[in-house]
Amino acid sequence: MKSSPLNELSSQDIKRKQKKLMKIQEKLSDTDMNSRKQKRLKERKHKTIYQIATKDRGRPTSLKNKEWLAGEHQMGEKNLSKKSALNMLGVQPKSPLNQNDSIASVKAWDKFKSGYMNRTTHPATGKPIDSTYNQKEYDMEKNEFYYDTNKSKMRLIPTDDGEVQDEDFKSKLKKWQLPPQK
């Protein structure tokens, strides 16, 4: 697919990229810009220059641009950052390689509990309730949930037709996926 006509830029695409480059350069001349935005613009500028020069679609972090990967070519800019090695390998942000699931689980359980504890009225009846009622209800219902690492959210533990929890499923969960026992 390297030399595919789908990857080649047409003359209209190149004109569009040149206009885009001019707009990026205008934005970069703004001195009141925060460093994060400036960094993104510099990366976009580098990518656009690369695309115009090679007349190909794609990112300069691909294997086509070995100078960029080696950090030797800076296109007139100082300290242009490269994409991380994990990003270049295609590791997704929610991958266990770059996120500690047990920490995410603790945060999810805290958020789940705060959903109960921050209520001032009962969701079904609309009657006023206090924190002791919220705590009791949370303690009763928390054992019906677990933290799903694939979806990064709280989910109900699967049950059979008699509403009995699937013990085989529960046995495969890690301790930190289950509710904290405080």
Contact map, one row per residue, 1 for C-alpha under 8 A:
11110010000000000000000000000000000000000000000000000000000000000000000000000000000000000000000000000000000000000000000000000000000000000000000000000000000000000000000000000000000000
11110010000000000000000000000000000000000000000000000000000000000000000000000000000000000000000000000000000000000000000000000000000000000000000000000000000000000000000000000000000000
11111011000000000000000000000000000000000000000000000000000000000000000000000000000000000000000000000000000000000000000000000000000000000000000000000000000000000000000000000000000000
11111111000000000000000000000000000000000000000000000000000000000000000000000000000000000000000000000000000000000000000000000000000000000000000000000000000000000000000000000000000000
00111111000000000000000000000000000000000000000000000000000000000000000000000000000000000000000000000000000000000000000000000000000000000000000000000000000000000000000000000000000000
00011111100000000000000000000000000000000000000000000000000000000000000000000000000000000000000000000000000000000000000000000000000000000000000000000000000000000000000000000000000000
11111111100000000000000000000000000000000000000000000001110000000000000000000000000000000000000000000000000000000000000000000000000000000000000000000000000000000000000000000000000000
00111111110000000000000000000000000000000000000000000011100000000000000000000000000000000000000000000000000000000000000000000000000000000000000000000000000000000000000000000000000000
00000111111111000000000000000000000000000000000000000011100000000000000000000000000000000000000000000000000000000000000000000000000000000000000000000000000000000000000000000000000000
00000001111111000000000000000000000000000000000000000010000000000000000000000000000000000000000000000000000000000000000000000000000000000000000000000000000000000000000000000000000000
00000000111111100000000000000000000000000000000000000000000000000000000000000000000000000000000000000000000000000000000000000000000000000000000000000000000000000000000000000000000000
00000000111111110000000000000000000000000000000000000000000000000000000000000000000000000000000000000000000000000000000000000000000000000000000000000000000000000000000000000000000000
00000000111111111000000000000000000000000000000000000000000000000000000000000000000000000000000000000000000000000000000000000000000000000000000000000000000000000000000000000000000000
00000000111111111100000000000000000000000000000000010010000000000000000000000000000000000000000000000000000000000000000000000000000000000000000000000000000000000000000000000000000000
00000000001111111110000000000000000000000000000000000000000000000000000000000000000000000000000000000000000000000000000000000000000000000000000000000000000000000000000000000000000000
00000000000111111111000000000000000000000000000000000000000000000000000000000000000000000000000000000000000000000000000000000000000000000000000000000000000000000000000000000000000000
00000000000011111111100000000000000000000000000100110000000000000000000000000000000000000000000000000000000000000000000000000000000000000000000000000000000000000000000000000000000000
00000000000001111111110000000000000000000000000100010000000000000000000000000000000000000000000000000000000000000000000000000000000000000000000000000000000000000000000000000000000000
00000000000000111111111000000000000000000000000000000000000000000000000000000000000000000000000000000000000000000000000000000000000000000000000000000000000000000000000000000000000000
00000000000000011111111100000000000000000000000100000000000000000000000000000000000000000000000000000000000000000000000000000000000000000000000000000000000000000000000000000000000000
00000000000000001111111110000000000000000000100110000000000000000000000000000000000000000000000000000000000000000000000000000000000000000000000000000000000000000000000000000000000000
00000000000000000111111111000000000000000000000000000000000000000000000000000000000000000000000000000000000000000000000000000000000000000000000000000000000000000000000000000000000000
00000000000000000011111111100000000000000000000000000000000000000000000000000000000000000000000000000000000000000000000000000000000000000000000000000000000000000000000000000000000000
00000000000000000001111111110000000000001001100000000000000000000000000000000000000000000000000000000000000000000000000000000000000000000000000000000000000000000000000000000000000000
00000000000000000000111111111000000000000000100000000000000000000000000000000000000000000000000000000000000000000000000000000000000000000000000000000000000000000000000000000000000000
00000000000000000000011111111100000000000000000000000000000000000000000000000000000000000000000000000000000000000000000000000000000000000000000000000000000000000000000000000000000000
00000000000000000000001111111100000000001000000000000000000000000000000000000000000000000000000000000000000000000000000000000000000000000000000000000000000000000000000000000000000000
00000000000000000000000111111110000001001100000000000000000000000000000000000000000000000000000000000000000000000000000000000000000000000000000000000000000000000000000000000000000000
00000000000000000000000011111110000000000000000000000000000000000000000000000000000000000000000000000000000000000000000000000000000000000000000000000000000000000000000000000000000000
00000000000000000000000001111111100000000000000000000000000000000000000000000000000000000000000000000000000000000000000000000000000000000000000000000000000000000000000000000000000000
00000000000000000000000000011111100000000000000000000000000000000000000000000000000000000000000000000000000000000000000000000000000000000000000000000000000000000000000000000000000000
00000000000000000000000000000111110000000000000000000000000000000000000000000000000000000000000000000000000000000000000000000000000000000000000000000000000000000000000000000000000000
00000000000000000000000000000111111011000000000000000000000000000000000000000000000000000000000000000000000000000000000000000000000000000000000000000000000000000000000000000000000000
00000000000000000000000000000001111111000000000000000000000000000000000000000000000000000000000000000000000000000000000000000000000000000000000000000000000000000000000000000000000000
00000000000000000000000000000000111111100000000000000000000000000000000000000000000000000000000000000000000000000000000000000000000000000000000000000000000000000000000000000000000000
00000000000000000000000000000000011111110000000000000000000000000000000000000000000000000000000000000000000000000000000000000000000000000000000000000000000000000000000000000000000000
00000000000000000000000000000000111111111000000000000000000000000000000000000000000000000000000000000000000000000000000000000000000000000000000000000000000000000000000000000000000000
00000000000000000000000000010000111111111100000000000000000000000000000000000000000000000000000000000000000000000000000000000000000000000000000000000000000000000000000000000000000000
00000000000000000000000000000000001111111110000000000000000000000000000000000001100000000000000000000000000000000000000000000000000000000000000000000000000000000000000000000000000000
00000000000000000000000000000000000111111111000000000000000000000000000000000000000000000000000000000000000000000000000000000000000000000000000000000000000000000000000000000000000000
00000000000000000000000100110000000011111111100000000000000000000000000000000000000000000000000000000000000000000000000000000000000000000000000000000000000000000000000000000000000000
00000000000000000000000000010000000001111111110000000000000000000000000000001001000000000000000000000000000000000000000000000000000000000000000000000000000000000000000000000000000000
00000000000000000000000000000000000000111111111000000000000000000000000000000001100000000000000000000000000000000000000000000000000000000000000000000000000000000000000000000000000000
00000000000000000000000100000000000000011111111100000000000000000000000000000000000000000000000000000000000000000000000000000000000000000000000000000000000000000000000000000000000000
00000000000000000000100110000000000000001111111110000000000000000000000000000000000000000000000000000000000000000000000000000000000000000000000000000000000000000000000000000000000000
00000000000000000000000000000000000000000111111111000000000100000000000000100000000000000000000000000000000000000000000000000000000000000000000000000000000000000000000000000000000000
00000000000000000000000000000000000000000011111111100000001100000000000000000000000000000000000000000000000000000000000000000000000000000000000000000000000000000000000000000000000000
00000000000000001101100000000000000000000001111111110000000000000000000000000000000000000000000000000000000000000000000000000000000000000000000000000000000000000000000000000000000000
00000000000000000000100000000000000000000000111111111000000000000000000000000000000000000000000000000000000000000000000000000000000000000000000000000000000000000000000000000000000000
00000000000000000000000000000000000000000000011111111100001100000000000000000000000000000000000000000000000000000000000000000000000000000000000000000000000000000000000000000000000000
00000000000000001000000000000000000000000000001111111111111100000000000000000000000000000000000000000000000000000000000000000000000000000000000000000000000000000000000000000000000000
00000000000001001100000000000000000000000000000111111111000000000000000000000000000000000000000000000000000000000000000000000000000000000000000000000000000000000000000000000000000000
00000000000000000000000000000000000000000000000011111110000000000000000000000000000000000000000000000000000000000000000000000000000000000000000000000000000000000000000000000000000000
00000000000000000000000000000000000000000000000001111111000000000000000000000000000000000000000000000000000000000000000000000000000000000000000000000000000000000000000000000000000000
00000001110001000000000000000000000000000000000000111111100000000000000000000000000000000000000000000000000000000000000000000000000000000000000000000000000000000000000000000000000000
00000011100000000000000000000000000000000000000000110111110000000000000000000000000000000000000000000000000000000000000000000000000000000000000000000000000000000000000000000000000000
00000011100000000000000000000000000000000000000000100011111000000000000000000000000000000000000000000000000000000000000000000000000000000000000000000000000000000000000000000000000000
00000010000000000000000000000000000000000000000000100001111101000000000000000000000000000000000000000000000000000000000000000000000000000000000000000000000000000000000000000000000000
00000000000000000000000000000000000000000000001001100000111111000000000000000000000000000000000000000000000000000000000000000000000000000000000000000000000000000000000000000000000000
00000000000000000000000000000000000000000000011001100000011111111001000000000000000000000000000000000000000000000000000000000000000000000000000000000000000000000000000000000000000000
00000000000000000000000000000000000000000000000000000000001111111001100000000000011000010000000000000000000000000000000000000000000000000000000000000000000000000000000000000000000000
00000000000000000000000000000000000000000000000000000000011111111100000000000000000000010000000000000000000000000000000000000000000000000000000000000000000000000000000000000000000000
00000000000000000000000000000000000000000000000000000000000111111100100000000000000000000000000000000000000000000000000000000000000000000000000000000000000000000000000000000000000000
00000000000000000000000000000000000000000000000000000000000111111100000000000000000000000000000000000000000000000000000000000000000000000000000000000000000000000000000000000000000000
00000000000000000000000000000000000000000000000000000000000111111111100000000000000000000000000000000000000000000000000000000000000000000000000000000000000000000000000000000000000000
00000000000000000000000000000000000000000000000000000000000001111111110000000000000000000000000000000000000000000000000000000000000000000000000000000000000000000000000000000000000000
00000000000000000000000000000000000000000000000000000000000000001111111110000000000000000000000000000000000000000000000000000000000000000000000000000000000000000000000000000000000000
00000000000000000000000000000000000000000000000000000000000110001111111111000000010000000000000000000000000000000000000000000000000000000000000000000000000000000000000000000000000000
00000000000000000000000000000000000000000000000000000000000010101111111100000000010000000000000000000000000000000000000000000000000000000000000000000000000000000000000000000000000000
00000000000000000000000000000000000000000000000000000000000000000111111110000000000000000000000000000000000000000000000000000000000000000000000000000000000000000000000000000000000000
00000000000000000000000000000000000000000000000000000000000000000011111111000000010000000000000000000000000000000000000000000000000000000000000000000000000000000000000000000000000000
00000000000000000000000000000000000000000000000000000000000000000011111111000000000000000000000000000000000000000000000000000000000000000000000000000000000000000000000000000000000000
00000000000000000000000000000000000000000000000000000000000000000011011111100000000000000000000000000000000000000000000000000000000000000000000000000000000000000000000000000000000000
00000000000000000000000000000000000000000000000000000000000000000001001111111111000000000000000000000000000000000000000000000000000000000000000000000000000000000000000000000000000000
00000000000000000000000000000000000000000000010000000000000000000000000011111000000000000000000000000000000000000000000000000000000000000000000000000000000000000000000000000000000000
00000000000000000000000000000000000000000000000000000000000000000000000001111100000000000000000000000000000000000000000000000000000000000000000000000000000000000000000000000000000000
00000000000000000000000000000000000000000100000000000000000000000000000001111111000000000000000000000000000000000000000000000000000000000000000000000000000000000000000000000000000000
00000000000000000000000000000000000000000000000000000000000000000000000001011111000000000000000000000000000000000000000000000000000000000000000000000000000000000000000000000000000000
00000000000000000000000000000000000000000000000000000000000000000000000001001111100000000000000000000000000000000000000000000000000000000000000000000000000000000000000000000000000000
00000000000000000000000000000000000000100110000000000000000000000000000001001111110000000000000000000000000000000000000000000000000000000000000000000000000000000000000000000000000000
00000000000000000000000000000000000000100010000000000000000000000000000000000011111000000000000000000000000000000000000000000000000000000000000000000000000000000000000000000000000000
00000000000000000000000000000000000000000000000000000000000010000001101000000001111100000000000000000000000000000000000000000000000000000000000000000000000000000000000000000000000000
00000000000000000000000000000000000000000000000000000000000010000000000000000000111110110000000000000000000000000000000000000000000000000000000000000000000000000000000000000000000000
00000000000000000000000000000000000000000000000000000000000000000000000000000000011111110000000000000000000000000000000000000000000000000000000000000000000000000000000000000000000000
00000000000000000000000000000000000000000000000000000000000000000000000000000000001111111000000000000000000000000000000000000000000000000000000000000000000000000000000000000000000000
00000000000000000000000000000000000000000000000000000000000000000000000000000000000111111110000000000000000000000000000000000000000000000000000000000000000000000000000000000000000000
00000000000000000000000000000000000000000000000000000000000000000000000000000000001111111111000000000000000000000000000000000000000000000000000000000000000000000000000000000000000000
00000000000000000000000000000000000000000000000000000000000011000000000000000000001111111110000000000000000000000000000000000000000000000000000000000000000000000000000000000000000000
00000000000000000000000000000000000000000000000000000000000000000000000000000000000011111110000000000000000000000000000000000000000000000000000000000000000000000000000000000000000000
00000000000000000000000000000000000000000000000000000000000000000000000000000000000001111111000000000000000000000000000000000000000000000000000000000000000000000000000000000000000000
00000000000000000000000000000000000000000000000000000000000000000000000000000000000001111111101010000000000000000000000000000000000000000000000000000000000000000000000000000000000000
00000000000000000000000000000000000000000000000000000000000000000000000000000000000000100111111000000000000000000000000000000000000000000000000000000000000000000000000000000000000000
00000000000000000000000000000000000000000000000000000000000000000000000000000000000000000011111001100000000000000000000000000000000000000000000000000000000000000000000000000000000000
00000000000000000000000000000000000000000000000000000000000000000000000000000000000000000001111101100000000000000000000000000000000000000000000000000000000000000000000000000000000000
00000000000000000000000000000000000000000000000000000000000000000000000000000000000000000011111111100000000000000000000000000000000000000000000000000000000000000000000000000000000000
00000000000000000000000000000000000000000000000000000000000000000000000000000000000000000000011111111000000000000000000000000000000000000000000000000000000000000000000000000000000000
00000000000000000000000000000000000000000000000000000000000000000000000000000000000000000010001111110000000000000000000000000000000000000000000000000000000000000000000000000000000000
00000000000000000000000000000000000000000000000000000000000000000000000000000000000000000000111111110000000000000000000000000000000000000000000000000000000000000000000000000000000000
00000000000000000000000000000000000000000000000000000000000000000000000000000000000000000000111111111001000000000000000000000000000000000000000000000000000000000000000000000000000000
00000000000000000000000000000000000000000000000000000000000000000000000000000000000000000000000111111111000000000000000000000000000000000000000000000000000000000000000000000000000000
00000000000000000000000000000000000000000000000000000000000000000000000000000000000000000000000100111111100000000000000000000000000000000000000000001000000000000000000000000000000000
00000000000000000000000000000000000000000000000000000000000000000000000000000000000000000000000000011111110000000000000000000000000000000000000000000000000000000000000000000001100000
00000000000000000000000000000000000000000000000000000000000000000000000000000000000000000000000000011111111000000000000000000000000000000000000000000000000000000000000000000000000000
00000000000000000000000000000000000000000000000000000000000000000000000000000000000000000000000000111111111100000000000000000000000000000000000000000001000000000000000000000000000000
00000000000000000000000000000000000000000000000000000000000000000000000000000000000000000000000000001111111110000000000000000000000000000000000000101001000000000000000000000001100000
00000000000000000000000000000000000000000000000000000000000000000000000000000000000000000000000000000111111111000000000000000000000000000000000000000000000000000000000000000001000000
00000000000000000000000000000000000000000000000000000000000000000000000000000000000000000000000000000011111111100000000000000000000000000000000000000000000000000000000000000000000000
00000000000000000000000000000000000000000000000000000000000000000000000000000000000000000000000000000001111111110000000000000000000000000000000000100000110000000000000000000000000000
00000000000000000000000000000000000000000000000000000000000000000000000000000000000000000000000000000000111111111000000000000000000000000000000000100000010000000000000000000000001100
00000000000000000000000000000000000000000000000000000000000000000000000000000000000000000000000000000000011111111100000000000000000000000000000000000000000000000000000000000000000000
00000000000000000000000000000000000000000000000000000000000000000000000000000000000000000000000000000000001111111110000000000000000000000000000000000000000000000000000000000000000000
00000000000000000000000000000000000000000000000000000000000000000000000000000000000000000000000000000000000111111111000000000000000000000000000000000000010000000000000000000000000000
00000000000000000000000000000000000000000000000000000000000000000000000000000000000000000000000000000000000011111111100000000000000000000100000000000000000000000000000000000000000000
00000000000000000000000000000000000000000000000000000000000000000000000000000000000000000000000000000000000001111111110000000000000000000000000000000000000000000000000000000000000000
00000000000000000000000000000000000000000000000000000000000000000000000000000000000000000000000000000000000000111111111000000000000000000000000000000000000000000000000000000000000000
00000000000000000000000000000000000000000000000000000000000000000000000000000000000000000000000000000000000000011111111000000000000001101100000000000000000000000000000000000000000000
00000000000000000000000000000000000000000000000000000000000000000000000000000000000000000000000000000000000000001111111000000000001001100000000000000000000000000000000000000000000000
00000000000000000000000000000000000000000000000000000000000000000000000000000000000000000000000000000000000000000111111100000000001000000000000000000000000000000000000000000000000000
00000000000000000000000000000000000000000000000000000000000000000000000000000000000000000000000000000000000000000011111111000000110001000000000000000000000000000000000000000000000000
00000000000000000000000000000000000000000000000000000000000000000000000000000000000000000000000000000000000000000000011111000001110000000000000000000000000000000000000000000000000000
00000000000000000000000000000000000000000000000000000000000000000000000000000000000000000000000000000000000000000000001111101111100000000000000000000000000000000000000000000000000000
00000000000000000000000000000000000000000000000000000000000000000000000000000000000000000000000000000000000000000000001111111111100000000000000000000000000000000000000000000000000000
00000000000000000000000000000000000000000000000000000000000000000000000000000000000000000000000000000000000000000000000011111100000000000000000000000000000000000000000000000000000000
00000000000000000000000000000000000000000000000000000000000000000000000000000000000000000000000000000000000000000000000001111100000000000000000000000000000000000000000000000000000000
00000000000000000000000000000000000000000000000000000000000000000000000000000000000000000000000000000000000000000000000011111110000000000000000000000000000000000000000000000000000000
00000000000000000000000000000000000000000000000000000000000000000000000000000000000000000000000000000000000000000000000011111111000000000000000000000000000000000000000000000000000000
00000000000000000000000000000000000000000000000000000000000000000000000000000000000000000000000000000000000000000000000011001111100000000000000000000000000000000000000000000000000000
00000000000000000000000000000000000000000000000000000000000000000000000000000000000000000000000000000000000000000000000111000111110000000000000000000000000000000000000000000000000000
00000000000000000000000000000000000000000000000000000000000000000000000000000000000000000000000000000000000000000000001111000011111011000000000000000000000000000000000000000000000000
00000000000000000000000000000000000000000000000000000000000000000000000000000000000000000000000000000000000000000000001100000001111111000000000000000000000000000000000000000000000000
00000000000000000000000000000000000000000000000000000000000000000000000000000000000000000000000000000000000000000000110000000000111111100000000000000000000000000000000000000000000000
00000000000000000000000000000000000000000000000000000000000000000000000000000000000000000000000000000000000000000000000000000000011111110000000000000000000000000000000000000000000000
00000000000000000000000000000000000000000000000000000000000000000000000000000000000000000000000000000000000000000000000000000000111111111000000000000000000000000000000000000000000000
00000000000000000000000000000000000000000000000000000000000000000000000000000000000000000000000000000000000000000001101000000000111111111100000000000000000000000000000000000000000000
00000000000000000000000000000000000000000000000000000000000000000000000000000000000000000000000000000000000000000001100000000000001111111110000000000000000000000000000000000000000000
00000000000000000000000000000000000000000000000000000000000000000000000000000000000000000000000000000000000000000000000000000000000111111111000000000000000000000000000000000000000000
00000000000000000000000000000000000000000000000000000000000000000000000000000000000000000000000000000000000000000001000000000000000011111111100000000000000000000000000000000000000000
00000000000000000000000000000000000000000000000000000000000000000000000000000000000000000000000000000000000000001001000000000000000001111111110000000000000000000000000000000000000000
00000000000000000000000000000000000000000000000000000000000000000000000000000000000000000000000000000000000000000000000000000000000000111111111000000000000000000000000000000000000000
00000000000000000000000000000000000000000000000000000000000000000000000000000000000000000000000000000000000000000000000000000000000000011111111000000000000000000000000000000000000000
00000000000000000000000000000000000000000000000000000000000000000000000000000000000000000000000000000000000000000000000000000000000000001111111110000000000000000000000000000000000000
00000000000000000000000000000000000000000000000000000000000000000000000000000000000000000000000000000000000000000000000000000000000000000111111110000000000000000000000000000000001000
00000000000000000000000000000000000000000000000000000000000000000000000000000000000000000000000000000000000000000000000000000000000000000011111111000000000000000000000000000000011000
00000000000000000000000000000000000000000000000000000000000000000000000000000000000000000000000000000000000000000000000000000000000000000000111111000000000110000000000000000000000000
00000000000000000000000000000000000000000000000000000000000000000000000000000000000000000000000000000000000000000000000000000000000000000000111111100000011110000000000000000000011000
00000000000000000000000000000000000000000000000000000000000000000000000000000000000000000000000000000000000000000000000000000000000000000000001111110000011110000000000000000000111000
00000000000000000000000000000000000000000000000000000000000000000000000000000000000000000000000000000000100110000000000000000000000000000000000011111001111000000000000000000000110000
00000000000000000000000000000000000000000000000000000000000000000000000000000000000000000000000000000000000000000000000000000000000000000000000001111111111000000000000000000000100000
00000000000000000000000000000000000000000000000000000000000000000000000000000000000000000000000000001000100000000000000000000000000000000000000000111111100000000000000000000000000000
00000000000000000000000000000000000000000000000000000000000000000000000000000000000000000000000000000000000000000000000000000000000000000000000000011111000000000000000000000000000000
00000000000000000000000000000000000000000000000000000000000000000000000000000000000000000000000000000000000000000000000000000000000000000000000000011111100000000000000000000000000000
00000000000000000000000000000000000000000000000000000000000000000000000000000000000000000000000000000001100000000000000000000000000000000000000000111111110000000000000000000000000000
00000000000000000000000000000000000000000000000000000000000000000000000000000000000000000000000000000000000100000000000000000000000000000000000000111011111000000000000000000000000000
00000000000000000000000000000000000000000000000000000000000000000000000000000000000000000000000000000000000110010000000000000000000000000000000011110001111100000000000000000000000000
00000000000000000000000000000000000000000000000000000000000000000000000000000000000000000000000000000000000000000000000000000000000000000000000011110000111110000000000000000000000000
00000000000000000000000000000000000000000000000000000000000000000000000000000000000000000000000000000000000000000000000000000000000000000000000111000000011111000000000000000000000000
00000000000000000000000000000000000000000000000000000000000000000000000000000000000000000000000000000000000000000000000000000000000000000000000111000000001111100000110011000000000000
00000000000000000000000000000000000000000000000000000000000000000000000000000000000000000000000000000000000000000000000000000000000000000000000000000000000111110000110010000000000000
00000000000000000000000000000000000000000000000000000000000000000000000000000000000000000000000000000000000000000000000000000000000000000000000000000000000011111111110000000000000000
00000000000000000000000000000000000000000000000000000000000000000000000000000000000000000000000000000000000000000000000000000000000000000000000000000000000001111111110000000000000000
00000000000000000000000000000000000000000000000000000000000000000000000000000000000000000000000000000000000000000000000000000000000000000000000000000000000000111111000000000000000000
00000000000000000000000000000000000000000000000000000000000000000000000000000000000000000000000000000000000000000000000000000000000000000000000000000000000000111111000000000000000000
00000000000000000000000000000000000000000000000000000000000000000000000000000000000000000000000000000000000000000000000000000000000000000000000000000000000000111111100000000000000000
00000000000000000000000000000000000000000000000000000000000000000000000000000000000000000000000000000000000000000000000000000000000000000000000000000000000000111111110000000000000000
00000000000000000000000000000000000000000000000000000000000000000000000000000000000000000000000000000000000000000000000000000000000000000000000000000000000011110011111001000000000000
00000000000000000000000000000000000000000000000000000000000000000000000000000000000000000000000000000000000000000000000000000000000000000000000000000000000011110001111111000000000000
00000000000000000000000000000000000000000000000000000000000000000000000000000000000000000000000000000000000000000000000000000000000000000000000000000000000000000000111111100000000000
00000000000000000000000000000000000000000000000000000000000000000000000000000000000000000000000000000000000000000000000000000000000000000000000000000000000000000000011111110000000000
00000000000000000000000000000000000000000000000000000000000000000000000000000000000000000000000000000000000000000000000000000000000000000000000000000000000011000000011111111000000000
00000000000000000000000000000000000000000000000000000000000000000000000000000000000000000000000000000000000000000000000000000000000000000000000000000000000010000000111111111000000000
00000000000000000000000000000000000000000000000000000000000000000000000000000000000000000000000000000000000000000000000000000000000000000000000000000000000000000000001111111100000000
00000000000000000000000000000000000000000000000000000000000000000000000000000000000000000000000000000000000000000000000000000000000000000000000000000000000000000000000111111100000000
00000000000000000000000000000000000000000000000000000000000000000000000000000000000000000000000000000000000000000000000000000000000000000000000000000000000000000000000011111110110000
00000000000000000000000000000000000000000000000000000000000000000000000000000000000000000000000000000000000000000000000000000000000000000000000000000000000000000000000000111111110000
00000000000000000000000000000000000000000000000000000000000000000000000000000000000000000000000000000000000000000000000000000000000000000000000000000000000000000000000000001111110000
00000000000000000000000000000000000000000000000000000000000000000000000000000000000000000000000000000100110000000000000000000000000000000000000000000000000000000000000000000111111100
00000000000000000000000000000000000000000000000000000000000000000000000000000000000000000000000000000100100000000000000000000000000000000000000001110000000000000000000000001111111000
00000000000000000000000000000000000000000000000000000000000000000000000000000000000000000000000000000000000000000000000000000000000000000000001011100000000000000000000000001111111100
00000000000000000000000000000000000000000000000000000000000000000000000000000000000000000000000000000000000010000000000000000000000000000000011011000000000000000000000000000001111110
00000000000000000000000000000000000000000000000000000000000000000000000000000000000000000000000000000000000010000000000000000000000000000000000000000000000000000000000000000001011111
00000000000000000000000000000000000000000000000000000000000000000000000000000000000000000000000000000000000000000000000000000000000000000000000000000000000000000000000000000000001111
00000000000000000000000000000000000000000000000000000000000000000000000000000000000000000000000000000000000000000000000000000000000000000000000000000000000000000000000000000000000111
